[in-house]
Amino acid sequence: MTPRLRRAVLCTLAAVALLSAVPVALASRKLPPYIKPCSRNDIHLDECALHSARTALPDIIKGDRRYGLQPLDPLRLTEVLLEQGRGLTLALRDVDVIGLHATDISSVRLEIPTHTMKINLSVPHVEIVGNYEIQGKVLVVPITGKGKANITLDGVHASYTFRHDLFRKSDGKQYIRGKEHTLRVTAAKGSAHFENLFNGDKKLGDSVNKFINENWREVMQEIRAPIEETIIQVVKRILTSFANVIPYDEILLPK
């Protein structure tokens, strides 16, 4: 991610996702039956964690209200905001992210001494659908409009790193607390369509949509920040839902 994209303003999205990640009840709970714990002393820990994650994923995507986890396909977000340093402002509201049910986790690496987890995953097809408002320039082309938007990504690959520490609750047990989340997303192919550009000027709107799709790799760099932040918030929502209420020693068995 380039430095200017790191300055993207995504406060509303973060607030929405983190609020939905907080379980209704914070009392200690057991692991749900669809998540199989691994021993942190297992010499094949990474393989065990990968198998556990793959097995649990379909149930996690369905959602589990016992842990405050909402369904993830479609994933509904109130707002996604991007303010890019060169003057592009893009707001997506009432957003549905469609396609996460087909997520495949290709690898999990757990580094116990440094409290670090690394996950590689892929999604064959993702659609981001919602209402948009845009003002500024995409690359060198001026753009303005308000209406319906559809952003499609094919062959999505994501590398996610999660670093955490441990803290002790009043029950005397240790729990996971996230410290740092980093993500890198790539896509084999992408496209976008914005309805009602330039106050409904069809000729100009069609021309700009065509330009966006012919230069989607470069455009992807312009909108990478909110896409990456959206995925980070999804993973944070999942991790927080369980880490807030399940003791560390039940997630990663001491023996």
DAPE-V456428 format. One record per helix or strand. SS is the DSSP state (helix for helix, strand for strand). FROM is the first residue (numbers start at 1). TO is the last residue. If there is no record, write none. Layout:
SS;FROM;TO
SS;FROM;TO
This chain:
helix;3;6
helix;11;21
strand;38;39
helix;45;62
strand;64;64
helix;65;67
strand;69;69
strand;75;83
strand;89;98
helix;100;102
strand;104;111
strand;116;138
strand;141;168
strand;174;194
strand;197;197
helix;198;200
helix;202;214
helix;216;243
helix;248;251
strand;252;253
